[in-house]
Amino acid sequence: MDVLDEREVKGELTVTTHMGFPPDGPNPGLATEHMVIAMYKFLQQEDVKGTKSIILKVSQDNEIVSQITVNTQKFVAGEYLIKSVLDASDDIVMMTLLRNMGK
């Protein structure tokens, strides 16, 4: 996992999680799901309060499979973890394979 802290300049954090493809790692959809759930918990930490946005990138074998930009001011912790994060997201980019898995 890499964290780029640009809160003083841009008001944002970029968190990139590196995972392998199957069989060593989860499929891209599951990898993204795990990271969105982790982001739900991360967004509630005191240290990220006041951060304008958090960019979550999921990388598998050096390829970004998904990228989600979360507007922290829109985030409301709710009953549905993934929905709470996605409802606060301004930008969601996914590789074609992942988009097709979601259809």
C-alpha positions as CSV (number, residue, x, y, z in Angstrom):
1,M,0.0,0.0,0.0
2,D,1.2,3.5,-0.9
3,V,-0.1,6.7,0.5
4,L,0.5,10.1,-1.1
5,D,-0.3,12.8,1.4
6,E,-1.1,16.1,-0.4
7,R,-3.4,17.5,2.2
8,E,-1.4,20.7,2.7
9,V,-1.2,21.5,-1.0
10,K,-4.4,20.0,-2.6
11,G,-6.4,18.8,0.5
12,E,-6.3,15.2,-0.7
13,L,-4.8,11.8,0.1
14,T,-4.2,9.1,-2.5
15,V,-4.2,5.6,-1.3
16,T,-3.0,2.9,-3.7
17,T,-3.3,-0.8,-2.8
18,H,-1.3,-3.3,-4.7
19,M,-2.7,-6.8,-5.1
20,G,-1.9,-9.8,-7.4
21,F,-4.4,-11.3,-9.9
22,P,-5.7,-14.8,-9.2
23,P,-4.6,-17.3,-8.2
24,D,-2.4,-15.3,-5.9
25,G,-4.9,-12.5,-5.3
26,P,-8.6,-11.8,-5.6
27,N,-10.3,-11.0,-8.9
28,P,-10.4,-7.3,-9.7
29,G,-14.0,-6.9,-8.5
30,L,-13.4,-8.6,-5.2
31,A,-10.2,-6.6,-4.7
32,T,-12.1,-3.4,-5.3
33,E,-14.9,-4.5,-3.0
34,H,-12.4,-5.2,-0.2
35,M,-10.8,-1.8,-0.6
36,V,-14.1,0.1,-0.7
37,I,-15.0,-1.6,2.6
38,A,-11.6,-0.6,4.1
39,M,-12.2,2.9,2.8
40,Y,-15.5,3.1,4.7
41,K,-13.6,2.5,8.0
42,F,-10.7,4.8,6.9
43,L,-13.1,7.7,6.2
44,Q,-14.2,7.6,9.8
45,Q,-10.7,8.0,11.3
46,E,-10.0,11.2,13.1
47,D,-6.7,11.8,11.2
48,V,-8.6,12.2,7.8
49,K,-11.1,14.7,9.1
50,G,-10.8,18.0,7.2
51,T,-9.3,16.2,4.1
52,K,-11.2,17.4,1.0
53,S,-10.9,14.2,-0.9
54,I,-9.4,10.7,-0.8
55,I,-8.5,8.9,-4.0
56,L,-8.5,5.1,-3.7
57,K,-6.6,3.2,-6.4
58,V,-6.6,-0.6,-6.6
59,S,-3.6,-2.0,-8.6
60,Q,-3.1,-5.5,-9.7
61,D,0.1,-6.5,-11.3
62,N,1.1,-2.9,-11.8
63,E,-2.2,-2.0,-13.6
64,I,-4.8,0.3,-12.0
65,V,-8.0,-1.7,-12.1
66,S,-10.2,0.8,-10.3
67,Q,-9.9,4.4,-9.0
68,I,-12.5,6.1,-6.8
69,T,-12.4,9.7,-5.6
70,V,-14.3,10.2,-2.4
71,N,-15.5,13.7,-1.4
72,T,-15.1,13.4,2.4
73,Q,-17.7,16.2,3.0
74,K,-20.4,14.1,1.3
75,F,-19.5,10.9,3.2
76,V,-22.1,9.7,5.7
77,A,-21.6,6.4,7.5
78,G,-24.7,4.3,6.9
79,E,-25.9,0.8,7.1
80,Y,-24.6,-0.2,3.7
81,L,-20.8,0.3,3.7
82,I,-20.1,0.2,0.0
83,K,-23.1,2.4,-0.8
84,S,-22.0,4.9,1.8
85,V,-18.6,5.3,0.1
86,L,-20.0,5.3,-3.5
87,D,-22.6,7.9,-2.7
88,A,-19.8,10.2,-1.6
89,S,-17.8,9.5,-4.7
90,D,-17.4,12.2,-7.4
91,D,-15.4,10.1,-9.8
92,I,-15.3,6.3,-10.4
93,V,-13.0,4.8,-13.0
94,M,-12.8,1.0,-13.6
95,M,-11.1,-1.1,-16.2
96,T,-13.3,-2.7,-18.8
97,L,-13.0,-6.2,-17.3
98,L,-14.3,-4.9,-13.9
99,R,-17.2,-2.9,-15.5
100,N,-18.3,-6.1,-17.4
101,M,-18.2,-8.1,-14.1
102,G,-20.7,-5.6,-12.6
103,K,-23.2,-5.9,-15.4
